[in-house]
Amino acid sequence: MAQPLTFKPAPVDPRSDLERRLNAAPREHAEALLALYDTLQAAHDKGILDAVHGMVSARDAIAGKLAEFAKDPEGEAGIRNLLQSARLFAAIDPRHLERFTNAFTQADSQHKLERTPPTLLQLFKRVSSEEGRRGLSFFTLLLANVGRSLKP
């Protein structure tokens, strides 16, 4: 008759695998660790770590203030407005927003160079140019849609 084999598995220490991985981490992830250290130092230099530490330390007080604010009608309206604003900004194509920002910056620098207000003829020339008509078209469409949304 067959005799059963005695098998006893070697005990496994889960900490030994963690220690091995921890010891190998500086070699395997040296570049990532250096980037993390640089980021951590920059956050410390700018005071961001102090701000985060303060927020974590005062989390109960902050949560209490937020809860008080949220239960007021103004707080509820503010939170809803914030969410709607986020939806509005999410709907804007970043390329369009970048172009608008560049156009605004250009217009601001050109406006600063003007020593006197433009004449009505100069304003008419600006408005009647192709770019002026394109801009007016956008803003009149925006104005019409805002007016439509205000209709009871």
Backbone hydrogen bonds, N-H to C=O, Kabsch-Sander energy under -0.5 kcal/mol:
donor,donor_aa,acceptor,acceptor_aa,energy
7,F,5,L,-0.6
13,D,11,P,-0.5
16,S,13,D,-0.9
17,D,13,D,-0.9
18,L,14,P,-1.5
19,E,15,R,-2.9
20,R,16,S,-2.3
21,R,17,D,-2.5
22,L,18,L,-2.6
23,N,19,E,-2.4
24,A,20,R,-1.8
25,A,21,R,-1.2
27,R,24,A,-0.5
28,E,24,A,-2.5
29,H,25,A,-2.9
30,A,27,R,-0.7
33,L,29,H,-2.6
34,L,30,A,-2.3
35,A,31,E,-2.1
36,L,32,A,-2.3
37,Y,33,L,-2.7
38,D,34,L,-2.3
39,T,35,A,-2.3
40,L,36,L,-2.8
41,Q,37,Y,-2.5
42,A,38,D,-2.4
43,A,39,T,-2.4
44,H,40,L,-2.0
45,D,41,Q,-2.8
46,K,42,A,-2.0
47,G,44,H,-1.0
48,I,43,A,-1.8
49,L,43,A,-1.2
51,A,47,G,-1.9
52,V,48,I,-2.7
53,H,49,L,-2.6
54,G,50,D,-2.5
55,M,51,A,-2.3
56,V,52,V,-2.6
57,S,53,H,-2.5
58,A,54,G,-2.1
59,R,56,V,-1.1
62,I,58,A,-2.8
63,A,59,R,-2.7
64,G,60,D,-2.2
65,K,61,A,-2.4
66,L,62,I,-2.7
67,A,63,A,-2.3
68,E,64,G,-2.4
69,F,65,K,-2.6
70,A,66,L,-2.6
71,K,67,A,-1.5
72,D,68,E,-0.7
72,D,69,F,-0.8
76,E,72,D,-2.4
77,A,73,P,-2.4
78,G,74,E,-2.4
79,I,75,G,-2.5
80,R,76,E,-2.3
81,N,77,A,-2.6
82,L,78,G,-2.3
83,L,79,I,-2.3
84,Q,80,R,-2.5
85,S,81,N,-2.6
86,A,82,L,-2.1
87,R,83,L,-2.0
88,L,84,Q,-2.4
89,F,85,S,-2.7
90,A,86,A,-2.1
91,A,87,R,-1.4
92,I,88,L,-0.7
92,I,89,F,-0.5
96,H,93,D,-0.6
97,L,93,D,-2.1
98,E,94,P,-2.4
99,R,95,R,-2.3
100,F,96,H,-2.7
101,T,97,L,-2.4
102,N,98,E,-2.5
103,A,99,R,-2.7
104,F,100,F,-2.6
105,T,101,T,-2.3
106,Q,102,N,-2.5
107,A,103,A,-2.7
108,D,104,F,-2.4
109,S,105,T,-2.3
110,Q,106,Q,-2.6
111,H,107,A,-2.6
112,K,108,D,-2.0
113,L,109,S,-1.0
114,E,110,Q,-0.8
114,E,111,H,-0.7
123,L,119,T,-2.4
124,F,120,L,-2.4
125,K,121,L,-2.3
126,R,122,Q,-2.1
127,V,123,L,-2.5
128,S,124,F,-2.5
129,S,125,K,-0.7
129,S,126,R,-0.8
133,R,129,S,-2.7
134,R,130,E,-2.2
135,G,131,E,-2.4
136,L,132,G,-2.7
137,S,133,R,-2.5
138,F,134,R,-2.0
139,F,135,G,-2.4
140,T,136,L,-2.7
141,L,137,S,-2.3
142,L,138,F,-2.5
143,L,139,F,-2.5
144,A,140,T,-2.5
145,N,141,L,-2.3
146,V,142,L,-2.4
147,G,143,L,-2.5
148,R,144,A,-2.4
149,S,145,N,-2.1
150,L,146,V,-1.3
151,K,147,G,-0.5
151,K,148,R,-0.9
